[in-house]
Amino acid sequence: MNAFRKNDSSIPDGAGMKTQSSGANSAPAAKSGVFAIRGKLPVNRLGFGAMQLTGRGVWGEPADRAEAIAVLRKAVELGINLIDTADSYGPYVAEELIREALYPYRAGLVIATKAGLVRTGPDAWVPLGRPEYLRQECEMSLRRLKLDCIDLFQLHRIDPNVPAEDQFGLLKGIFRRKERFVTSDFPRSPFLKSRRRAGSSPSLLYKICTT
């Protein structure tokens, strides 16, 4: 199954989007206005970050799993239509909570996730950008979230021990198959700065996302 919907005509262009909520959408989160990811994927500006749903140090299960699930459901009820998570939150716990709380997902709900950090304990984060690892984590996130398509897949950190071209090249490949958009969660890296100084395009990530 090709989960990447490359030419989805149901996604409106961002140029004609309203930045304020309409009267038909009275959910509190809608009052924050609308932002279009890459000009194509509209979400309310007020989103929900799932990092703190896990245990202390972003490690393990939450103290009250039922409460964490209730928080997710309440967020969507209030009009949140962008939930940002990562494989490393828990690890894996936040993605599993999202699936348990919200699947089957409400139409228009965008779930963004990330890969590129491994966990060795509470508050411990180690960059890992080997292409085979990033590919594995993308596939596992699809399974954990029970998704056919990840709307926004992010490189959590650039691994200084792996050529950046290898990391972005892998993302470019999986973007064509399983994601609408890929990007980096750490755009101010020395690699990007060096590319800009060398005279290349200042918007490397944009090129990856739209190729």
Beta strands, then each sheet from edge to edge (+ up, - down):
strand 1: 34-37
strand 2: 41-44
strand 3: 48-49
strand 4: 82-84
strand 5: 110-115
strand 6: 117-121
strand 7: 124-127
strand 8: 150-155
strand 9: 179-184
sheet 1: 1+ 2-
sheet 2: 3+ 4+ 5+ 8+ 9+
sheet 3: 6+ 7-
end
